[in-house]
Amino acid sequence: MTKLQEVDIGTQPLERFREFIDPERLDGAIATAARLRDALKGRVVWHVNSTAVGGGVAEMLHVLLPYVRGCGIDARWLVLEGAEDFFVVTKRLHHALHGSVGDGSSLGEDARKIYERVVAENAEDLVARVRPGDVIILHDPQTAGLVPHMVDRGVITFWRCHVGADTRDEQTDLAWDLIGRYLDRAVANIFTRNQYIPDCCDHGRSVIIPPSIDPFAPKNQPLDDNVVRSILAATGIIADPPGDAEPSFRREDGSPGRVERQSVVDRHGAPPSWDNRLVVQVSRWDPLKDPVGVVRGFAEYLKSNASDVDTHLVLAGPDVKAIPDDIEQAQVYHDTSAAVKELPDGIRRRIHLACLPMEDLQENAAIVNALQTHASVVVQKSLREGFGLTVTEAMWKSRPVLASAVGGILDQIEDRVDGLLIKDATNPVEFASLLAILLQDEDRAAKMGAAARKRVSENYLGIHSLFAYAALIERFGE
């Protein structure tokens, strides 16, 4: 029998947020959590997704669930199992929900059979763990087929979709035709934006909860410049000696951590120094994140701004072998490397592809934190984007952000106020011209960065998501 993996969850108090949000709002969230704890009366709140590592859903669960446990609620996290053929189907579904063709494989009857076989195998183990009256939140297309199994078991079942497209087309219809049949018995379906709610989901039972970040996590905690420099040097991204500071960070349990592992960097020249400006994109090696397009847009910027002799591009992502539910990463990384090799030597030498170590996820987060904190500009040139947590992270660090005007990024960035939006994400000339604005007008970039941090503090910290989930379970969980 397939055995789901249980992920260890720590414990954190909601009181930590008092320094960042309005006291009345925090007191209201704490009171709601207390009511929910009493109403659940020992029942378990389960979360199920397809991976415990990487960005997106896994990262949000690592952030949110310790606070749920800190409220005295028994929260648990399970990761489903599946063979490669299952993840080929679900990756295709992921693309289709964004309105993208992906690898072009079929989402017909054969795909449905693969999907339902693996879901049924996981459901057998899951049914043995849950009890009637428990609450379960199933995340993304990989888990949609579990909804009927959980409802039949008497579990209060929510399905959470983190991806979507603003408009319907043939690809989105294919995806919803496959998974929509499983969703009508869910108590409620949760989406990131109103535009993502498909016709097959009852709008009266669909709710909106945007993602959020944890300001105390290793990826978002404040780092001194000397520590940033030491981390980037220790992991091999910049050439400078680390100096006097240790490459240290604070782990989620409060204990000290240290960056010790090297990144694997594909480069054709010397590493940048601390004094070089960095343009940074951090994302999975995913075609929808368009790393090849970032390379070409940056090359266009250098061609149009010959006087800029010190700016480098760092494209950073996970070790391509470390994310089991994403079978595209190695090919996307290879394609990006090939695109760099096609460029003139003077440009090629200023582009660095960094595969960050994944053995210790909190160490990985600290490296990302240092990269984003040091970046002169953070970019997210996605072709499709459900939300874009890397945008939120960079905004929290007061970085000027250049991002595509797609999906949830449109909710995060007010163009020309707290960032710049690329209207045509496929246009390298537009990318280059907007990048030039942020690199050449430092005062304007700094003002956008300050406005960006304020926007995140008011809308996208973890306490906001926790309050929304608690209210949802209060509303539907009896």
Phi and psi in degrees as a GROMACS rama.xvg file:
@    title "Ramachandran Plot"
@    xaxis  label "Phi"
@    yaxis  label "Psi"
@TYPE xy
-59.3321  135.212  THR-2
-117.651  121.444  LYS-3
-71.2449  148.901  LEU-4
-89.2505  130.57  GLN-5
-96.2501  134.007  GLU-6
-98.4772  132.243  VAL-7
-66.989  138.055  ASP-8
-125.661  132.945  ILE-9
-83.8377  -162.931  GLY-10
-137.249  132.776  THR-11
-139.488  146.071  GLN-12
-87.383  145.152  PRO-13
-65.2952  -23.9858  LEU-14
-56.7966  -21.6231  GLU-15
-57.9145  -27.2589  ARG-16
-79.339  -4.48259  PHE-17
-60.2806  -29.39  ARG-18
-75.6098  -11.1931  GLU-19
-113.116  -24.1349  PHE-20
-127.756  166.734  ILE-21
-57.3065  130.59  ASP-22
-57.3557  -39.4415  PRO-23
-63.9075  -37.3669  GLU-24
-67.523  -41.0506  ARG-25
-65.0467  -44.638  LEU-26
-60.169  -37.0021  ASP-27
-65.6008  -39.9609  GLY-28
-65.5298  -40.8262  ALA-29
-65.2414  -39.9789  ILE-30
-65.5229  -41.0362  ALA-31
-62.0958  -43.376  THR-32
-62.185  -38.8838  ALA-33
-65.2128  -42.0222  ALA-34
-62.2309  -41.2776  ARG-35
-65.8072  -42.7043  LEU-36
-57.0578  -44.1039  ARG-37
-68.9094  -36.9232  ASP-38
-69.5046  -35.5859  ALA-39
-71.3323  -30.257  LEU-40
48.9328  53.5678  LYS-41
89.3202  -6.45555  GLY-42
-71.0525  157.419  ARG-43
-98.1662  141.076  VAL-44
-103.977  111.922  VAL-45
-98.4246  146.122  TRP-46
-123.896  138.06  HIS-47
-132.425  129.756  VAL-48
-143.666  -164.73  ASN-49
-107.773  -4.99334  SER-50
-159.446  148.987  THR-51
-101.666  0.872834  ALA-52
-127.966  169.754  VAL-53
89.1716  -167.076  GLY-54
-90.9736  -157.686  GLY-55
60.6675  -126.673  GLY-56
-60.1778  -46.4118  VAL-57
-57.5586  -42.2151  ALA-58
-65.6587  -41.3961  GLU-59
-65.6002  -38.543  MET-60
-68.2411  -39.5536  LEU-61
-58.7353  -33.8065  HIS-62
-76.1682  -48.1908  VAL-63
-83.3632  -40.4746  LEU-64
-65.4957  -33.4354  LEU-65
-59.2356  -31.8277  PRO-66
-71.9865  -35.6531  TYR-67
-61.8803  -45.2463  VAL-68
-66.3704  -33.2813  ARG-69
-64.7894  -20.4423  GLY-70
-85.8311  2.13705  CYS-71
86.4749  13.9881  GLY-72
-98.5378  134.585  ILE-73
-79.4744  92.8839  ASP-74
-102.503  135.837  ALA-75
-135.777  155.556  ARG-76
-132.53  125.322  TRP-77
-120.385  146.103  LEU-78
-117.075  126.104  VAL-79
-75.4513  160.019  LEU-80
-107.188  151.599  GLU-81
-169.374  150.795  GLY-82
-81.5441  174.603  ALA-83
-59.6522  -36.3931  GLU-84
-63.7841  -31.603  ASP-85
-67.1152  -45.0663  PHE-86
-72.7495  -23.622  PHE-87
-63.4307  -45.4569  VAL-88
-64.4107  -46.0062  VAL-89
-71.8304  -30.1191  THR-90
-67.4381  -38.5241  LYS-91
-62.2364  -41.0592  ARG-92
-61.8  -42.6442  LEU-93
-56.4342  -47.2499  HIS-94
-63.1492  -45.2419  HIS-95
-63.8752  -37.9585  ALA-96
-63.465  -26.0566  LEU-97
-82.2803  -5.55812  HIS-98
84.129  20.2432  GLY-99
-112.106  150.586  SER-100
-76.2682  -26.5542  VAL-101
61.8894  -132.732  GLY-102
-83.484  0.276919  ASP-103
77.0652  5.68429  GLY-104
-70.0045  162.768  SER-105
-72.5817  145.377  SER-106
-113.575  34.3589  LEU-107
-89.6217  -150.414  GLY-108
-62.3127  -40.8863  GLU-109
-63.2002  -41.3534  ASP-110
-64.1649  -40.5587  ALA-111
-62.3528  -40.3281  ARG-112
-63.9846  -43.0858  LYS-113
-60.7502  -46.3113  ILE-114
-60.0055  -50.3734  TYR-115
-68.6717  -31.9174  GLU-116
-63.3578  -48.2848  ARG-117
-69.2429  -39.3147  VAL-118
-60.7884  -43.5048  VAL-119
-63.5814  -37.993  ALA-120
-63.9252  -41.8218  GLU-121
-71.1413  -35.9116  ASN-122
-62.48  -34.2301  ALA-123
-60.1331  -44.1555  GLU-124
-70.3617  -41.2799  ASP-125
-65.088  -41.9033  LEU-126
-60.2226  -33.7528  VAL-127
-71.6483  -17.8306  ALA-128
-95.0101  -40.4705  ARG-129
-82.9362  161.312  VAL-130
-125.209  152.306  ARG-131
-54.027  135.882  PRO-132
93.8757  -17.135  GLY-133
-62.1363  163.081  ASP-134
-112.734  136.678  VAL-135
-133.176  136.215  ILE-136
-116.792  114.128  ILE-137
-98.113  131.485  LEU-138
-109.375  122.646  HIS-139
71.286  174.124  ASP-140
-59.7233  -27.1778  PRO-141
-58.8649  -29  GLN-142
-106.47  -3.57363  THR-143
-56.8711  -37.8237  ALA-144
-66.7905  -12.4397  GLY-145
-78.5739  -14.4274  LEU-146
-55.4754  -53.1721  VAL-147
-60.1216  -38.2033  PRO-148
-61.8658  -41.0185  HIS-149
-72.0277  -41.1955  MET-150
-62.3759  -43.2177  VAL-151
-61.1903  -28.0068  ASP-152
-81.5558  -5.82044  ARG-153
85.2435  20.6794  GLY-154
-91.6182  138.503  VAL-155
-75.6578  111.967  ILE-156
-115.447  124.654  THR-157
-115.703  146.061  PHE-158
-118.402  130.378  TRP-159
-114.272  120.303  ARG-160
-107.738  118.006  CYS-161
-93.411  -4.82139  HIS-162
-123.407  168.672  VAL-163
169.414  177.941  GLY-164
-131.942  145.572  ALA-165
-70.7387  -23.9496  ASP-166
-131.191  152.726  THR-167
-86.9536  145.369  ARG-168
-151.37  -170.543  ASP-169
-59.7958  -38.3886  GLU-170
-69.5977  -46.2667  GLN-171
-62.98  -36.4985  THR-172
-62.6263  -40.8373  ASP-173
-60.0907  -44.384  LEU-174
-64.9854  -48.5354  ALA-175
-69.3355  -28.4938  TRP-176
-62.1693  -34.1139  ASP-177
-77.8557  -48.6409  LEU-178
-98.6061  -17.4134  ILE-179
-61.6664  -29.6503  GLY-180
-62.5252  -20.4541  ARG-181
-92.1532  -8.33877  TYR-182
-99.1297  -12.8707  LEU-183
-70.8427  -13.6519  ASP-184
-97.6193  -2.08412  ARG-185
-65.1268  145.615  ALA-186
-61.3548  -41.9258  VAL-187
-157.035  152.174  ALA-188
-111.824  135.869  ASN-189
-112.658  130.519  ILE-190
-127.671  165.27  PHE-191
-84.9415  -33.0392  THR-192
-140.079  152.307  ARG-193
-58.3969  -35.8374  ASN-194
-64.0744  -18.9241  GLN-195
-86.8046  -8.8525  TYR-196
-74.5014  118.647  ILE-197
-82.7281  165.266  PRO-198
-62.1851  -27.3152  ASP-199
-74.4574  -10.6056  CYS-200
-101.907  130.691  CYS-201
-64.1771  115.617  ASP-202
-63.7372  -26.1743  HIS-203
-68.674  -16.7536  GLY-204
-120.227  18.5416  ARG-205
-110.604  135.261  SER-206
-128.726  161.031  VAL-207
-112.065  124.685  ILE-208
-135.685  109.118  ILE-209
-72.9983  153.86  PRO-210
-67.1688  174.367  PRO-211
-155.418  171.496  SER-212
-123.839  162.853  ILE-213
-105.326  114.89  ASP-214
-68.0248  -12.8171  PRO-215
-97.8526  -8.87667  PHE-216
-68.8977  157.173  ALA-217
-54.0471  -26.0776  PRO-218
-78.1592  -18.3037  LYS-219
-127.083  -6.58861  ASN-220
-67.6753  150.287  GLN-221
-66.1681  140.211  PRO-222
-124.906  132.233  LEU-223
-64.4028  147.251  ASP-224
-54.5204  -39.4722  ASP-225
-65.6864  -34.3743  ASN-226
-70.8296  -42.4613  VAL-227
-55.9068  -47.464  VAL-228
-60.9215  -42.773  ARG-229
-65.5708  -40.5573  SER-230
-64.3568  -46.2899  ILE-231
-66.2591  -32.9634  LEU-232
-73.1269  -41.4619  ALA-233
-63.5335  -34.7751  ALA-234
-91.2847  -1.10575  THR-235
88.1263  13.5611  GLY-236
-83.0786  -36.0337  ILE-237
-116.593  162.208  ILE-238
-89.1429  -16.7185  ALA-239
-64.5574  151.236  ASP-240
-64.5219  149.306  PRO-241
-67.8458  -18.4466  PRO-242
80.9582  -158.159  GLY-243
-81.1053  -27.9549  ASP-244
-74.9198  151.156  ALA-245
-83.0495  148.408  GLU-246
-78.5226  67.6687  PRO-247
-113.214  161.652  SER-248
-154.374  170.71  PHE-249
-102.236  123.036  ARG-250
-72.0099  166.912  ARG-251
-62.3311  -27.4044  GLU-252
-88.1876  5.96653  ASP-253
91.9486  -9.16571  GLY-254
-79.1337  157.682  SER-255
-73.9709  142.863  PRO-256
-123.324  162.716  GLY-257
-141.937  136.096  ARG-258
-82.759  118.023  VAL-259
-125.794  -21.0275  GLU-260
-89.3352  146.059  ARG-261
-84.3755  145.56  GLN-262
-81.7133  154.18  SER-263
-96.1743  111.921  VAL-264
-113.519  125.173  VAL-265
-92.4001  111.077  ASP-266
-146.154  160.397  ARG-267
-119.146  11.0646  HIS-268
-152  -163.212  GLY-269
-72.9311  151.89  ALA-270
-62.6291  153.36  PRO-271
-65.8142  156.412  PRO-272
-95.1536  172.126  SER-273
-58.573  -32.2446  TRP-274
-80.9846  -13.2731  ASP-275
-72.1998  144.033  ASN-276
-78.5196  142.705  ARG-277
-117.592  131.529  LEU-278
-99.7336  126.433  VAL-279
-127.58  131.737  VAL-280
-122.482  128.901  GLN-281
-114.707  122.157  VAL-282
-168.64  167.994  SER-283
-61.7298  159.363  ARG-284
-81.5428  84.6747  TRP-285
-131.778  134.165  ASP-286
-60.1796  -28.3182  PRO-287
-72.5548  -17.7197  LEU-288
-84.2911  -10.2785  LYS-289
53.7335  52.8947  ASP-290
-62.3715  -32.8324  PRO-291
-63.7657  -40.1688  VAL-292
-64.7052  -35.1829  GLY-293
-64.2134  -43.6193  VAL-294
-57.498  -47.154  VAL-295
-69.9482  -36.3557  ARG-296
-67.1637  -39.3253  GLY-297
-67.0563  -39.6073  PHE-298
-60.7271  -39.2484  ALA-299
-64.2931  -39.5529  GLU-300
-60.5244  -46.8625  TYR-301
-65.1201  -36.8611  LEU-302
-64.9843  -34.0756  LYS-303
-89.8219  -9.62203  SER-304
-133.793  68.2826  ASN-305
-62.7918  -23.2248  ALA-306
-73.9246  -16.2932  SER-307
-82.1651  105.524  ASP-308
-110.946  4.20004  VAL-309
-125.829  -1.20948  ASP-310
-86.4408  133.956  THR-311
-120.12  155.993  HIS-312
-107.181  130.786  LEU-313
-119.204  115.683  VAL-314
-99.3969  115.814  LEU-315
-118.846  135.903  ALA-316
-151.391  179.406  GLY-317
-75.0855  162.034  PRO-318
-51.0957  126.792  ASP-319
-65.6805  -14.151  VAL-320
-97.164  2.05542  LYS-321
-95.431  -9.51676  ALA-322
-113.016  98.7575  ILE-323
-67.8846  -23.6219  PRO-324
-92.7524  7.77796  ASP-325
-125.505  99.9107  ASP-326
-89.5396  1.06484  ILE-327
-93.3727  -15.0312  GLU-328
-58.6511  -44.6209  GLN-329
-60.907  -40.9885  ALA-330
-67.9092  -41.0752  GLN-331
-64.7743  -41.6862  VAL-332
-61.4481  -44.2537  TYR-333
-60.6148  -44.1218  HIS-334
-64.0488  -38.0565  ASP-335
-67.0787  -43.5811  THR-336
-60.9183  -40.3218  SER-337
-64.9003  -37.3479  ALA-338
-64.9406  -36.5763  ALA-339
-65.5001  -42.2829  VAL-340
-63.306  -23.972  LYS-341
-77.2837  -12.4826  GLU-342
-83.5542  157.856  LEU-343
-57.4303  151.955  PRO-344
-58.1025  -40.9073  ASP-345
-63.2891  -30.3165  GLY-346
-84.7219  -44.0533  ILE-347
-54.6035  -37.3421  ARG-348
-70.4977  -11.4067  ARG-349
-109.27  17.2887  ARG-350
-122.31  130.444  ILE-351
-130.397  124.041  HIS-352
-102.567  114.326  LEU-353
-111.71  119.314  ALA-354
-93.4926  109.974  CYS-355
-82.0792  144.469  LEU-356
-64.3671  144.385  PRO-357
-121.139  2.04154  MET-358
-61.9915  -34.9446  GLU-359
-123.085  107.508  ASP-360
-65.7664  -29.9968  LEU-361
-75.9122  -33.098  GLN-362
-63.9622  -44.0977  GLU-363
-56.877  -44.5907  ASN-364
-62.465  -38.0205  ALA-365
-65.761  -36.4089  ALA-366
-65.3575  -44.4827  ILE-367
-60.3738  -43.4134  VAL-368
-56.5735  -48.2911  ASN-369
-62.5843  -41.8808  ALA-370
-62.1086  -49.1441  LEU-371
-66.3068  -39.0343  GLN-372
-64.0583  -37.0486  THR-373
-83.409  -18.0631  HIS-374
-61.7152  137.433  ALA-375
-72.5773  -35.8772  SER-376
-143.137  135.786  VAL-377
-104.535  130.545  VAL-378
-115.317  153.116  VAL-379
-143.907  86.0319  GLN-380
-92.772  55.9856  LYS-381
-71.1167  146.789  SER-382
-84.6344  -31.9624  LEU-383
-138.755  150.126  ARG-384
-157.188  122.508  GLU-385
-63.3262  -48.0955  GLY-386
-144.125  -71.7645  PHE-387
112.182  72.3009  GLY-388
-64.1404  -30.324  LEU-389
-63.7601  -28.8207  THR-390
-66.47  -47.6405  VAL-391
-59.174  -44.6202  THR-392
-59.9091  -45.7062  GLU-393
-66.3178  -40.0177  ALA-394
-62.2981  -39.7459  MET-395
-60.8756  -32.9969  TRP-396
-86.2522  10.9737  LYS-397
62.5078  30.4866  SER-398
-87.4945  142.542  ARG-399
-69.0986  132.008  PRO-400
-117.021  135.104  VAL-401
-115.375  116.332  LEU-402
-142.536  159.303  ALA-403
-73.1285  145.709  SER-404
-83.8074  68.4473  ALA-405
-136.634  149.595  VAL-406
50.8015  -139.906  GLY-407
-66.8691  -16.0751  GLY-408
-60.9228  -31.7442  ILE-409
-63.9328  -27.8649  LEU-410
-78.899  -28.0959  ASP-411
-84.3635  -41.2479  GLN-412
-108.384  125.307  ILE-413
-91.4291  114.514  GLU-414
-56.3395  133.074  ASP-415
72.0269  3.02717  ARG-416
-109.622  -58.0369  VAL-417
-123.016  26.247  ASP-418
159.32  176.199  GLY-419
-117.875  138.697  LEU-420
-109.249  133.577  LEU-421
-88.1037  114.805  ILE-422
-68.8316  -39.6246  LYS-423
-116.789  100.381  ASP-424
-66.9614  -14.2264  ALA-425
-91.7024  -0.118448  THR-426
-100.388  104.96  ASN-427
-66.3776  -26.8073  PRO-428
-69.1932  -43.0742  VAL-429
-63.3735  -43.7546  GLU-430
-55.2398  -47.9829  PHE-431
-63.9323  -41.4545  ALA-432
-68.7285  -37.9847  SER-433
-71.8337  -37.2352  LEU-434
-61.0607  -39.0958  LEU-435
-61.2525  -36.7424  ALA-436
-59.6183  -46.8788  ILE-437
-72.5112  -32.1297  LEU-438
-81.5549  -26.2337  LEU-439
-98.6785  -15.9296  GLN-440
-121.563  84.4288  ASP-441
-67.3448  -33.6379  GLU-442
-64.6064  -45.1621  ASP-443
-64.0762  -41.5417  ARG-444
-61.9466  -40.9638  ALA-445
-65.529  -39.4078  ALA-446
-64.3151  -40.932  LYS-447
-62.6346  -40.5943  MET-448
-62.4013  -41.7163  GLY-449
-64.9658  -41.9066  ALA-450
-65.3042  -34.2108  ALA-451
-64.4081  -44.6138  ALA-452
-61.3216  -41.2421  ARG-453
-61.6005  -41.2616  LYS-454
-63.3214  -40.8949  ARG-455
-66.625  -42.6367  VAL-456
-62.0459  -28.6443  SER-457
-88.58  -17.7791  GLU-458
-133.625  -27.0768  ASN-459
-129.246  25.62  TYR-460
-87.1761  155.85  LEU-461
-55.2699  -31.6259  GLY-462
-59.3521  -31.9857  ILE-463
-68.1672  -43.8522  HIS-464
-65.7336  -41.6104  SER-465
-60.3371  -43.4655  LEU-466
-61.8782  -41.3516  PHE-467
-66.4743  -43.0268  ALA-468
-64.8953  -41.0567  TYR-469
-62.0631  -43.8737  ALA-470
-63.2249  -37.4295  ALA-471
-65.0316  -46.3266  LEU-472
-67.306  -36.8177  ILE-473
-59.4289  -39.572  GLU-474
-72.0132  -41.6229  ARG-475
-112.52  -6.4218  PHE-476
-87.901  3.78572  GLY-477
